[in-house]
Amino acid sequence: MPKKQSVKKVTKRGDFSSWNFIIFLTLAFILLVVVISQAKKTTIDLRAKAGLDCPEVTTPRAEDCPGGWTFKRNMEGCLAFSCEASKSATIE
């Protein structure tokens, strides 16, 4: 009976098949970092729009605005009082 010959696996110099899993994990980690950093920015933005990150609203004085005050959202999405121009103060 002839002896069994061992077969040696010859790898090519440019063979990256053994590195596929490591490359996949690296790219997945980079994607995870990007998604988490974007999610943190989104939650801060949503808190401001929901009114959870806004300053406390104080009642303004009536003498400061002759036209009257309106309670609505400002540019940051927070509730605030805004002064309306009076109709009698317009120039004719």
C-alpha positions as CSV (number, residue, x, y, z in Angstrom):
1,M,0.0,0.0,0.0
2,P,1.4,3.4,-0.9
3,K,1.9,6.0,1.8
4,K,-0.5,8.9,2.1
5,Q,1.0,12.1,1.0
6,S,0.2,15.2,2.9
7,V,-1.2,18.0,0.8
8,K,0.2,21.5,1.7
9,K,-2.1,24.4,1.2
10,V,-0.3,27.0,-0.9
11,T,-1.5,30.5,-0.2
12,K,-1.1,33.3,-2.7
13,R,0.5,36.5,-1.6
14,G,-2.6,38.6,-2.4
15,D,-5.1,36.2,-0.7
16,F,-7.2,38.1,1.7
17,S,-9.9,35.5,2.3
18,S,-8.7,34.9,5.9
19,W,-9.0,38.7,6.6
20,N,-12.6,39.0,5.4
21,F,-14.1,38.6,8.9
22,I,-11.7,41.1,10.5
23,I,-12.4,43.7,7.7
24,F,-16.1,43.1,8.2
25,L,-15.9,43.7,12.0
26,T,-13.9,46.8,11.5
27,L,-16.4,48.3,9.0
28,A,-19.3,47.3,11.3
29,F,-17.6,49.1,14.2
30,I,-17.1,52.2,12.2
31,L,-20.7,52.2,11.1
32,L,-21.9,51.7,14.6
33,V,-19.9,54.7,15.8
34,V,-21.3,56.9,13.0
35,V,-24.9,55.8,13.8
36,I,-24.5,56.4,17.5
37,S,-23.0,59.8,17.1
38,Q,-25.8,60.9,14.7
39,A,-28.4,59.5,17.1
40,K,-27.1,61.6,19.9
41,K,-27.4,64.7,17.8
42,T,-31.0,63.7,16.8
43,T,-32.1,63.2,20.4
44,I,-30.8,66.6,21.5
45,D,-32.7,68.2,18.5
46,L,-35.9,66.3,19.3
47,R,-35.7,67.3,23.0
48,A,-35.5,71.0,22.0
49,K,-38.5,70.6,19.6
50,A,-40.5,68.8,22.2
51,G,-39.9,71.6,24.7
52,L,-37.8,69.5,27.1
53,D,-34.7,71.5,26.6
54,C,-36.2,75.0,26.7
55,P,-35.9,77.7,29.4
56,E,-38.7,78.4,31.8
57,V,-41.3,80.7,30.3
58,T,-42.0,83.9,32.3
59,T,-45.0,86.2,31.9
60,P,-44.0,89.5,30.3
61,R,-45.2,92.9,31.4
62,A,-48.2,94.3,29.5
63,E,-46.6,97.8,29.3
64,D,-43.6,96.4,27.3
65,C,-45.8,95.6,24.2
66,P,-48.7,98.0,23.3
67,G,-50.0,95.6,20.7
68,G,-50.3,92.6,23.0
69,W,-48.5,89.4,23.5
70,T,-48.9,86.1,21.6
71,F,-47.9,82.8,23.1
72,K,-46.2,80.6,20.4
73,R,-43.1,78.7,19.5
74,N,-39.9,80.6,18.7
75,M,-37.1,79.7,16.2
76,E,-35.7,77.0,18.5
77,G,-39.1,75.3,18.9
78,C,-39.6,76.5,22.5
79,L,-42.7,78.2,23.7
80,A,-42.4,81.9,24.3
81,F,-44.3,85.2,24.2
82,S,-43.9,87.4,21.2
83,C,-44.9,91.0,20.8
84,E,-47.5,91.8,18.1
85,A,-47.4,95.2,16.5
86,S,-50.5,97.3,17.4
87,K,-52.8,98.3,14.6
88,S,-52.9,101.9,15.9
89,A,-49.1,102.2,15.7
90,T,-49.0,101.6,12.0
91,I,-48.2,104.6,9.7
92,E,-51.0,105.6,7.3
